[in-house]
Amino acid sequence: MAEVLLADPAHRALPAGIHDVADRDRVADGEAGDGGPGFGHHARELVSRHQGPTPFAVVAADGVQIAVADAAVVHSDRKVVPYVVRDRFAHPLPAGLDPAAAAPLLCAGITVWEPLHTLGVGPHSRVAVAGLGGLGHLAVKIAVALGADTSVISRSPDKADDARRLGAHALVVSTDQEQMADARDRFDVVIDTISAPHDLGPYLRLVAMDGTLSHLGHLGPVTVETIDLLVGRKKLSSAGSGGRPATTAMLDFCAEHGITADIELLPSARVNEALERLGRNDVRYRFVLDMSDLAA
């Protein structure tokens, strides 16, 4: 494996002693230029290395280097900037995915992909997504792309237009007791993305025989009536993220189906504005910060 000295982020030139290696030299889990796992099909522009105490690698992909270090990434203009990731946590971005709109896939996307994929959601599945926010809107997009009959559960009927735009087939208003009663035992999978504390009972009662409620949104304690699980042999599950194979599969699926997050792109200088708006739920559906203004 190639080795790279940890670069000082204060430096703006390539660290002394690091040099280019030839195409086909062995680096990390692939060869330079071979399109090996983790580095895409264009990782041949620059591979730099230096003998340091810990194995690291810097591999080019489409002119932007994927660095494996703790302090800096080397770009093809031979400048060093302090944003890096170890190789075992790096994922190639499939062609066709906008980097900014794809960024939330690595958190929200994999979180909802895990239960949908693990539970075998497909063309004959009936899926409901509770909560139409950052997690929920991606759950709807992915469930629809998997071929499932997909509904959205929301407190507000005002979400109907958004639900349809995302591909959902129906909206169930959770504050409407008649609608909730009509939806009882309807869904094979309910993806619960609601971030606030709430009673799981009404959502478990929407789950069909042998179905699953996947609880993703609220990270605090929950109370469940055993009878809501017992009647219908229902299951309660959760997910928080996925490993490299699952994340790679999710990214490939999203690229194939044109799925990205609905985002608002802001320069990093407006981070406080983004935080303030997040506090009042004023975003559809994810903020992404453009860090390029930090290079000025």
WOZINOR-V770934 format. One record per helix or strand. SS is the DSSP state (a for helix, b for strand). FROM is the first residue (numbers start at 1). LEN is the number of residues. If there is no record, write none. Layout:
# WOZINOR-V770934
ss=[SS | SS]
from=[FROM | FROM]
len=[LEN | LEN]
This chain:
# WOZINOR-V770934
ss=[b | b | b | b | b | b | b | b | a | a | a | b | a | b | a | b | a | b | a | b | a | b | a | b | a | b | a]
from=[19 | 26 | 30 | 47 | 57 | 64 | 73 | 80 | 87 | 99 | 108 | 126 | 134 | 149 | 157 | 170 | 177 | 187 | 201 | 207 | 226 | 235 | 244 | 263 | 268 | 286 | 291]
len=[2 | 2 | 2 | 3 | 5 | 5 | 2 | 2 | 3 | 8 | 11 | 5 | 12 | 6 | 9 | 4 | 6 | 6 | 4 | 9 | 5 | 3 | 14 | 5 | 12 | 5 | 5]
